Amino acid sequence: MIQFETLIGIEELSKEIGLNKYTLYKKMRDNKFPKGLKVNGRRLFKPSSIKEYYQTIGVDISFSESGN
């Protein structure tokens, strides 16, 4: 069964978790943050992979639902 998941951009992700997007890019280069997916030149992230990453470091995180 195919399951679709919403992808969020780097700007939205930076607002949700409170880190500057350039800080996120630096962490990705240093392999300290999930790299996400590159689609049509844009870096997109699965909220579930970000939640999994934060759970591995012992932080509980949730994303607000955007009504686009």
C-alpha positions in Angstrom: 0.0 0.0 0.0 1.3 3.4 -0.9 1.2 6.0 1.9 1.7 9.7 1.1 3.3 12.0 3.6 3.5 15.8 3.5 6.9 17.2 2.9 8.0 20.5 4.4 10.6 23.0 3.1 13.7 24.2 4.9 12.1 27.6 5.7 9.0 26.0 7.3 11.2 23.5 9.1 13.5 26.3 10.5 10.4 28.1 11.9 9.0 25.0 13.4 12.1 23.9 15.3 13.5 27.4 15.9 16.8 27.1 14.1 18.1 29.3 11.3 18.1 27.6 7.9 21.8 28.2 7.6 22.4 26.4 10.9 20.4 23.5 9.5 22.5 23.4 6.3 25.7 23.4 8.4 24.4 20.5 10.5 23.5 18.6 7.4 27.1 19.1 6.0 28.5 17.8 9.3 26.1 14.8 9.2 24.4 15.9 12.4 20.9 16.4 10.9 18.8 14.4 8.4 19.5 15.6 4.8 15.9 15.3 3.6 15.0 14.9 -0.1 15.9 17.1 -3.0 13.0 17.7 -5.3 13.2 20.1 -8.2 16.1 21.9 -6.6 14.4 22.3 -3.2 15.4 20.6 0.0 12.3 18.9 1.5 11.9 17.0 4.7 9.5 14.3 6.0 8.2 15.4 9.4 8.4 11.7 10.6 12.2 11.5 9.9 12.7 14.8 11.8 10.7 13.4 14.7 12.7 10.1 14.6 16.0 12.1 14.7 15.0 14.1 17.7 13.7 11.0 19.5 17.2 9.4 19.1 18.7 12.4 20.9 16.0 12.4 23.6 13.9 15.4 22.6 10.1 15.3 22.1 9.0 17.4 19.1 5.7 18.0 17.3 4.8 19.9 14.1 1.9 22.2 13.8 -0.5 21.3 10.9 -0.4 24.0 8.2 -3.6 24.6 6.4 -2.3 25.3 2.9 
